[in-house]
């Protein structure tokens, strides 16, 4: 098999990139020292997280001169996400750290006054040089969407980069147009993650590896010219996430399950764990149906199992070989002790998951404890929490906090010190107000701590996204708790995923129309076969909501 060289500097999930490269027929060889770079014909620099972390790691290891020489020698080079940002002169994310200066410009942060940051989701890569007729750009297509996850961007200024010979593709988010990809000569770089962009992204990787991308760059694209024109919905799509609650059943088999208010036992006899399928098979099915992300939540502890052999690691390894959208893993991301007595940090556990194929880790009960300690310390960060450790190493987009709140009714706001709302659904004694109490241990223990306090605390710690469950709605199939979602969205500046209660496609449309949620998650609706992901997306498209549609074959 032909080879491509990959440079890894602890850049998060590189397993998915390796799998994507192998999927299109190439083999990966690792670069482990700067003196190996001259031996590389094709070189890929992947990356997630912090600009300064990336460049300082590369500089400390002596890689920067070797990478720059590889580019200057005209050898094929591809940068992904922070790998694109590294080509620029600098970034406001770390003003004291210099980039490769292949492009003379500095990146800045998205404005979060009118939108959630990080920018997470499927967006455009619109070829700016294709104003009059379609041109080739590494098989980018106007009808395709690509997966982005970043807080910093290079603002697009028409003609600026083109004057230096660059071809440019752009995306737009909250009124800001940014550089989504650049290419010139032997260099191509994408702000989006092609290895997480489904078939559309695999085509970009393939075009780089086989040389067709560079050979046809900027030339007329006769394939697209011949295709019938169709309206293209621009901008960020509405994300649909399939969630798989995974645990062992009474026979010791790993299964996907779902319950009512977190009770996963069969109602007939109360003994057997409800078995809705095998995790890897269901993930592959939802990917084929068009799921924008897949989330695995480990809802049992896998006791007496060495950490290196955790069943979820194998699930991730197998899933990431065939599922090329973002994968999130939750459960057990905490400081712990291995079976041999060795202390293992949350950061080390997260690293194991990233190496196995995860793109994000989800933290639950431990986030509540950390938030309580944050307020007890006078809103001072300790730097020791799992959130801070993982976000510091891999970027805040790699950390999700899963919140499990439930309603507590009160007659008036003065009856509690917590953040209340006036509800359209009064309590059992006619109470017109309520607040949302956080729970831990799978909803079994309620804390005197509200959802606004929690989400604002974990945002300050470096969380990039909130997975907002609702115990009152879980398993009811009655729709999302719109009041809860609205309260949390108004309290934080980071993306929020609506969860719990989806029973019909209309519920997805309702949450997108009546709240500013950034994504919607479904579980039982898909596991039970009542609706497919495709059917939900088709319904949303019919309601004129922008979704990512089927993108053809590789």
ABEGO torsion letter per residue (X at the ends): XBBBBBBBAGAEBAAAAAAAAAAAGBBBBBBABAAAAAABABBBBBEBEBAAAAAAAAAAAGAAAAAAAAAAAGBBBBBBEAAAAAABABBAABAABBBAGABBBBBBBBBAAABBOBBBEBBBBBBAAAAABBBBBGGBBAABBBBBBBABBBBBBBGAAAAAGBBBBBBBBGGBBBBABBBBEABBBBABBAAAAEAAAAAAAAAAAAGAAAAABGBBBAAAAABBBBBBBBEBBBBBBBBBBBBBBAAGBBBBBBBBGGBABBAAAGABBBBAEBAAAAAAAAAAAGBABBBBBBABAGBGBBAAABAAAAAAAAAAAABBBBBBBBEGBBBBBBAAGBBBBAAAAAAAAAAAGBABBBBBAAAAAAAAAAAAAGGBBAGABAAAAAAAAAEAAABBBBBBBBBBBBABAAABABBBBBBABBBAAGBABBBBBBBBGGGABBBBBBAAAAAAAAAAAGBABBBBBBAAABGAGAEBBAAAAAAAAAABABBBBBBEGBABAAAAAAAAAABABABBBBBAAAAAGABBAAAAAAAAAAAGBBBBBBAEBX
